[in-house]
Amino acid sequence: VVYGQNMQQHFDERMIIEKHLRNVIANNELTLHYQPLIDLGKGEIWGFEALLRWNSPVLGFVSPLSFIKIAEDCRLIIPIGEWVLRTACRFMKDLHDKGYKRYSISVNISVVQLMLEDFADGVLSVLEDTGLSPEYLELEITESIFMESFEAISKKLKILRDKGIRIALDDFGTGYSSLSYLKELPITTLKIDKSFIDRIDAPDNMSLASSIVTIGHNMGLRVTAEGVETADQLAFLERTNCDKVQGYYISKPIPEPEVEGWIKKRVATNYKI
């Protein structure tokens, strides 16, 4: 089949999304939600992951699974990604200034952003502009990023890591996982993919998740598990000495105006995991 009606429909939908994406920043259509990350060793809030949301006045709520890839293909992810990083860093600095504990912020980074020649300088500029100290920023990248240009990207990330910024390898275990290159990456954290946590009752998944934690610790890395949704999953991760967790069992992603209230409620009840 060279052409089918479903191809045209997919193309039309893609063009509509791309058209409306071009004005999302100017029209203030983007927001960030923040999902808490918990330090299992202390049972306390470690920080938050910034998650992008788009509510279009024309299209309604558009799933990130739909628009992120399109934004990458047409390079709109560059201004959008910069907006996300700046907004998240400013929000975290505001929390610090209000007297809250020194929480950290985790921000997802696209390969398109990382391929920019001045990517490292851009990140450092955002930190300088917002006043957030580097040690409170974590950048999340995926394994596939390193298939694009391993040496160039590693060099940029090493510059940032040496400045105190944490680098997390997201979705570990689902892509091009290789111990031979893992030790070469300038990362500080491994994130266990949700797919391992979802089926933690299966012996194979349980042993794999446990092995990832052990490998990470043996390499001097911190390990985070995402997608924690049940008490049994949390208990297993505690037994494996996983460092941080996030997921709906802790909290769903929280709209920015509600984050302070969530923190106050948790602190007031002296809630510990």
MOMO-V960430 format. One record per pair of residues at least 4 apart in sequence whose ideal C-beta (glycine too) atoms are under 8 Angstrom apart, sorted by sequence separation. I is the first residue (numbers start at 1). J is the second residue. D is the distance in whole Angstrom. If there is no record, write none. Layout:
# MOMO-V960430
I | J | D
I | J | D
This chain:
# MOMO-V960430
3 | 7 | 6
4 | 8 | 8
5 | 9 | 6
6 | 10 | 6
7 | 11 | 6
8 | 12 | 6
9 | 13 | 6
10 | 14 | 6
11 | 15 | 6
12 | 16 | 6
13 | 17 | 7
14 | 18 | 6
15 | 19 | 6
16 | 20 | 7
17 | 21 | 6
18 | 22 | 7
20 | 24 | 7
23 | 27 | 5
25 | 29 | 8
39 | 43 | 7
56 | 60 | 6
62 | 66 | 6
63 | 67 | 7
64 | 68 | 5
65 | 69 | 8
66 | 70 | 7
67 | 71 | 6
68 | 72 | 6
69 | 73 | 6
70 | 74 | 6
71 | 75 | 8
76 | 80 | 6
77 | 81 | 5
78 | 82 | 7
79 | 83 | 6
80 | 84 | 6
81 | 85 | 6
82 | 86 | 6
83 | 87 | 6
84 | 88 | 6
85 | 89 | 6
86 | 90 | 6
87 | 91 | 6
88 | 92 | 6
89 | 93 | 6
90 | 94 | 6
91 | 95 | 7
92 | 96 | 7
93 | 97 | 6
94 | 98 | 6
96 | 100 | 7
109 | 113 | 5
110 | 114 | 7
111 | 115 | 6
112 | 116 | 8
115 | 119 | 8
118 | 122 | 6
119 | 123 | 7
120 | 124 | 6
121 | 125 | 6
122 | 126 | 7
123 | 127 | 7
124 | 128 | 6
125 | 129 | 6
126 | 130 | 6
127 | 131 | 8
132 | 136 | 6
141 | 145 | 5
143 | 147 | 8
144 | 148 | 8
146 | 150 | 5
149 | 153 | 5
150 | 154 | 6
151 | 155 | 6
152 | 156 | 7
153 | 157 | 6
154 | 158 | 6
155 | 159 | 7
156 | 160 | 7
157 | 161 | 6
158 | 162 | 6
159 | 163 | 7
161 | 165 | 6
171 | 175 | 6
173 | 177 | 6
178 | 182 | 6
179 | 183 | 7
180 | 184 | 8
181 | 185 | 7
192 | 196 | 5
193 | 197 | 8
194 | 198 | 6
195 | 199 | 7
196 | 200 | 7
201 | 205 | 8
202 | 206 | 7
203 | 207 | 6
204 | 208 | 6
205 | 209 | 6
206 | 210 | 6
207 | 211 | 6
208 | 212 | 7
209 | 213 | 7
210 | 214 | 6
211 | 215 | 6
212 | 216 | 6
213 | 217 | 6
214 | 218 | 6
215 | 219 | 6
217 | 221 | 7
229 | 233 | 6
230 | 234 | 7
231 | 235 | 6
232 | 236 | 6
233 | 237 | 6
234 | 238 | 6
235 | 239 | 7
236 | 240 | 7
238 | 242 | 7
246 | 250 | 6
248 | 252 | 5
254 | 258 | 5
255 | 259 | 8
258 | 262 | 6
259 | 263 | 6
260 | 264 | 6
261 | 265 | 6
262 | 266 | 6
263 | 267 | 6
264 | 268 | 6
265 | 269 | 7
267 | 271 | 8
3 | 8 | 8
24 | 29 | 4
25 | 30 | 6
38 | 43 | 7
39 | 44 | 6
55 | 60 | 7
56 | 61 | 8
62 | 67 | 5
71 | 76 | 4
72 | 77 | 5
95 | 100 | 5
109 | 114 | 6
114 | 119 | 6
127 | 132 | 5
132 | 137 | 6
148 | 153 | 7
160 | 165 | 4
161 | 166 | 8
172 | 177 | 6
177 | 182 | 7
192 | 197 | 7
200 | 205 | 6
201 | 206 | 7
216 | 221 | 4
228 | 233 | 5
237 | 242 | 4
245 | 250 | 7
254 | 259 | 5
266 | 271 | 5
23 | 29 | 8
24 | 30 | 5
38 | 44 | 7
39 | 45 | 7
55 | 61 | 5
56 | 62 | 6
70 | 76 | 8
71 | 77 | 4
96 | 102 | 6
113 | 119 | 6
116 | 122 | 7
127 | 133 | 7
161 | 167 | 5
199 | 205 | 5
200 | 206 | 6
216 | 222 | 7
217 | 223 | 7
228 | 234 | 6
38 | 45 | 6
39 | 46 | 4
54 | 61 | 7
55 | 62 | 8
96 | 103 | 8
127 | 134 | 6
146 | 153 | 6
160 | 167 | 7
216 | 223 | 4
37 | 45 | 7
38 | 46 | 6
53 | 61 | 7
54 | 62 | 5
95 | 103 | 6
145 | 153 | 6
146 | 154 | 7
225 | 233 | 8
237 | 245 | 6
254 | 262 | 5
36 | 45 | 6
37 | 46 | 5
68 | 77 | 7
71 | 80 | 6
196 | 205 | 5
200 | 209 | 7
228 | 237 | 7
37 | 47 | 5
54 | 64 | 7
124 | 134 | 8
127 | 137 | 7
157 | 167 | 5
213 | 223 | 5
36 | 47 | 8
37 | 48 | 7
53 | 64 | 7
92 | 103 | 7
212 | 223 | 7
234 | 245 | 7
251 | 262 | 7
36 | 48 | 6
37 | 49 | 6
52 | 64 | 6
92 | 104 | 7
196 | 208 | 6
197 | 209 | 7
225 | 237 | 5
35 | 48 | 6
51 | 64 | 8
54 | 67 | 6
92 | 105 | 4
169 | 182 | 8
196 | 209 | 5
34 | 48 | 4
35 | 49 | 5
91 | 105 | 7
123 | 137 | 8
233 | 247 | 8
34 | 49 | 7
234 | 249 | 6
34 | 50 | 6
35 | 51 | 6
52 | 68 | 8
89 | 105 | 6
123 | 139 | 7
141 | 157 | 7
169 | 185 | 7
196 | 212 | 7
209 | 225 | 7
233 | 249 | 7
33 | 50 | 8
34 | 51 | 7
88 | 105 | 5
192 | 209 | 6
225 | 242 | 5
228 | 245 | 5
32 | 50 | 5
33 | 51 | 5
89 | 107 | 8
139 | 157 | 8
167 | 185 | 8
169 | 187 | 5
172 | 190 | 5
224 | 242 | 7
228 | 246 | 7
229 | 247 | 5
231 | 249 | 7
32 | 51 | 7
88 | 107 | 5
167 | 186 | 6
168 | 187 | 7
172 | 191 | 6
173 | 192 | 7
174 | 193 | 5
223 | 242 | 5
224 | 243 | 6
225 | 244 | 7
226 | 245 | 8
227 | 246 | 8
228 | 247 | 3
229 | 248 | 5
230 | 249 | 6
32 | 52 | 6
33 | 53 | 6
167 | 187 | 5
168 | 188 | 7
169 | 189 | 7
171 | 191 | 7
172 | 192 | 6
173 | 193 | 5
192 | 212 | 5
223 | 243 | 5
224 | 244 | 4
225 | 245 | 5
226 | 246 | 5
227 | 247 | 5
228 | 248 | 8
229 | 249 | 5
31 | 52 | 8
32 | 53 | 7
139 | 160 | 7
167 | 188 | 5
168 | 189 | 4
169 | 190 | 5
170 | 191 | 5
172 | 193 | 6
174 | 195 | 6
192 | 213 | 7
222 | 243 | 4
223 | 244 | 8
224 | 245 | 7
225 | 246 | 8
226 | 247 | 6
228 | 249 | 5
30 | 52 | 7
31 | 53 | 5
85 | 107 | 5
166 | 188 | 5
167 | 189 | 7
168 | 190 | 7
169 | 191 | 7
171 | 193 | 5
173 | 195 | 8
190 | 212 | 6
222 | 244 | 7
224 | 246 | 7
225 | 247 | 8
228 | 250 | 7
30 | 53 | 7
84 | 107 | 6
166 | 189 | 6
168 | 191 | 5
170 | 193 | 8
173 | 196 | 6
250 | 273 | 8
30 | 54 | 6
31 | 55 | 7
84 | 108 | 8
85 | 109 | 8
213 | 237 | 8
217 | 241 | 7
29 | 54 | 6
161 | 186 | 5
190 | 215 | 8
29 | 55 | 6
134 | 160 | 8
139 | 165 | 6
141 | 167 | 7
143 | 169 | 6
161 | 187 | 8
190 | 216 | 4
214 | 240 | 8
29 | 56 | 6
105 | 132 | 8
114 | 141 | 7
138 | 165 | 7
139 | 166 | 7
141 | 168 | 7
142 | 169 | 8
143 | 170 | 8
161 | 188 | 7
189 | 216 | 8
209 | 236 | 8
213 | 240 | 5
29 | 57 | 7
52 | 80 | 8
81 | 109 | 7
137 | 165 | 5
138 | 166 | 4
139 | 167 | 6
140 | 168 | 5
141 | 169 | 6
142 | 170 | 5
143 | 171 | 7
157 | 185 | 8
158 | 186 | 4
197 | 225 | 6
209 | 237 | 8
213 | 241 | 6
245 | 273 | 8
81 | 110 | 6
134 | 163 | 5
135 | 164 | 4
137 | 166 | 7
138 | 167 | 7
139 | 168 | 7
141 | 170 | 6
142 | 171 | 6
143 | 172 | 7
147 | 176 | 6
157 | 186 | 5
197 | 226 | 7
198 | 227 | 6
213 | 242 | 5
24 | 54 | 6
27 | 57 | 8
107 | 137 | 7
109 | 139 | 5
111 | 141 | 8
134 | 164 | 4
135 | 165 | 8
138 | 168 | 5
140 | 170 | 5
146 | 176 | 7
154 | 184 | 7
157 | 187 | 8
197 | 227 | 5
206 | 236 | 7
210 | 240 | 5
81 | 112 | 8
82 | 113 | 8
104 | 135 | 8
105 | 136 | 6
107 | 138 | 7
109 | 140 | 6
111 | 142 | 8
114 | 145 | 6
133 | 164 | 7
134 | 165 | 5
135 | 166 | 8
143 | 174 | 8
144 | 175 | 5
150 | 181 | 7
154 | 185 | 6
190 | 221 | 5
192 | 223 | 7
197 | 228 | 6
198 | 229 | 8
201 | 232 | 8
209 | 240 | 7
24 | 56 | 8
52 | 84 | 6
81 | 113 | 5
104 | 136 | 5
105 | 137 | 6
106 | 138 | 4
107 | 139 | 6
108 | 140 | 5
109 | 141 | 5
143 | 175 | 4
144 | 176 | 7
154 | 186 | 6
189 | 221 | 6
190 | 222 | 8
191 | 223 | 8
192 | 224 | 7
194 | 226 | 5
195 | 227 | 8
197 | 229 | 8
200 | 232 | 7
21 | 54 | 8
77 | 110 | 5
103 | 136 | 7
104 | 137 | 7
105 | 138 | 7
106 | 139 | 8
107 | 140 | 7
108 | 141 | 8
111 | 144 | 7
115 | 148 | 7
142 | 175 | 7
143 | 176 | 5
182 | 215 | 8
188 | 221 | 6
189 | 222 | 5
190 | 223 | 5
191 | 224 | 5
192 | 225 | 5
193 | 226 | 7
194 | 227 | 3
200 | 233 | 5
50 | 84 | 6
78 | 112 | 6
102 | 136 | 6
104 | 138 | 6
106 | 140 | 6
111 | 145 | 5
114 | 148 | 8
115 | 149 | 7
143 | 177 | 6
187 | 221 | 7
188 | 222 | 6
189 | 223 | 7
190 | 224 | 7
191 | 225 | 8
192 | 226 | 7
193 | 227 | 8
77 | 112 | 5
78 | 113 | 6
146 | 181 | 7
173 | 208 | 7
189 | 224 | 6
191 | 226 | 6
238 | 273 | 8
20 | 56 | 5
77 | 113 | 7
96 | 132 | 8
120 | 156 | 5
124 | 160 | 7
179 | 215 | 7
183 | 219 | 6
197 | 233 | 6
200 | 236 | 6
50 | 87 | 8
75 | 112 | 6
89 | 126 | 6
93 | 130 | 5
111 | 148 | 5
115 | 152 | 8
119 | 156 | 5
120 | 157 | 8
123 | 160 | 6
182 | 219 | 7
20 | 58 | 6
50 | 88 | 4
72 | 110 | 6
78 | 116 | 7
85 | 123 | 7
89 | 127 | 6
93 | 131 | 5
115 | 153 | 7
20 | 59 | 6
72 | 111 | 7
93 | 132 | 4
114 | 153 | 5
120 | 159 | 5
124 | 163 | 7
146 | 185 | 7
173 | 212 | 6
234 | 273 | 7
72 | 112 | 5
82 | 122 | 7
86 | 126 | 5
90 | 130 | 5
92 | 132 | 6
96 | 136 | 8
120 | 160 | 6
172 | 212 | 6
197 | 237 | 8
50 | 91 | 8
85 | 126 | 5
89 | 130 | 4
17 | 59 | 7
68 | 110 | 8
90 | 132 | 8
111 | 153 | 8
114 | 156 | 7
123 | 165 | 7
16 | 59 | 7
86 | 129 | 7
89 | 132 | 4
114 | 157 | 8
48 | 92 | 8
82 | 126 | 7
86 | 130 | 7
92 | 136 | 6
17 | 62 | 7
47 | 92 | 8
92 | 137 | 8
21 | 67 | 6
89 | 137 | 7
17 | 66 | 7
21 | 70 | 7
17 | 67 | 6
21 | 71 | 6
30 | 80 | 7
138 | 188 | 8
192 | 242 | 8
197 | 247 | 7
138 | 189 | 7
140 | 191 | 7
18 | 70 | 6
32 | 84 | 7
17 | 70 | 5
21 | 74 | 8
30 | 83 | 7
194 | 247 | 8
22 | 76 | 7
25 | 79 | 6
30 | 84 | 8
21 | 76 | 5
25 | 80 | 7
32 | 87 | 6
48 | 103 | 7
50 | 105 | 6
14 | 70 | 6
18 | 74 | 6
24 | 80 | 7
32 | 88 | 6
45 | 101 | 7
47 | 103 | 4
48 | 104 | 8
49 | 105 | 8
50 | 106 | 7
52 | 108 | 8
168 | 224 | 7
34 | 91 | 8
44 | 101 | 8
46 | 103 | 7
47 | 104 | 3
48 | 105 | 6
49 | 106 | 4
50 | 107 | 5
51 | 108 | 8
18 | 76 | 8
25 | 83 | 5
45 | 103 | 6
46 | 104 | 6
47 | 105 | 6
48 | 106 | 7
49 | 107 | 8
50 | 108 | 8
21 | 80 | 8
32 | 91 | 7
47 | 106 | 6
49 | 108 | 8
104 | 166 | 7
106 | 168 | 7
108 | 170 | 7
37 | 104 | 8
37 | 106 | 7
34 | 105 | 8
47 | 136 | 7
47 | 138 | 7
49 | 140 | 7
100 | 260 | 8
98 | 260 | 8
100 | 263 | 6
95 | 259 | 8
91 | 256 | 6
95 | 260 | 7
91 | 259 | 8
95 | 263 | 8
37 | 224 | 7
40 | 237 | 7
49 | 246 | 6
40 | 238 | 6
46 | 244 | 5
40 | 241 | 8
40 | 242 | 6
41 | 243 | 7
51 | 253 | 5
40 | 243 | 6
39 | 243 | 7
40 | 244 | 7
49 | 253 | 8
39 | 244 | 6
40 | 245 | 6
38 | 244 | 6
48 | 254 | 8
37 | 244 | 5
38 | 245 | 5
37 | 245 | 7
38 | 246 | 7
37 | 246 | 5
36 | 246 | 6
35 | 246 | 5
48 | 259 | 7
38 | 250 | 6
36 | 250 | 6
36 | 251 | 5
35 | 251 | 7
35 | 252 | 7
35 | 253 | 4
36 | 254 | 7
45 | 263 | 7
34 | 253 | 6
35 | 254 | 7
33 | 253 | 4
34 | 254 | 5
33 | 254 | 6
45 | 266 | 7
33 | 255 | 6
34 | 256 | 7
33 | 256 | 7
31 | 255 | 7
32 | 256 | 6
31 | 256 | 7
34 | 259 | 5
36 | 262 | 7
44 | 272 | 7
43 | 272 | 4
43 | 273 | 5
40 | 273 | 7
38 | 273 | 6
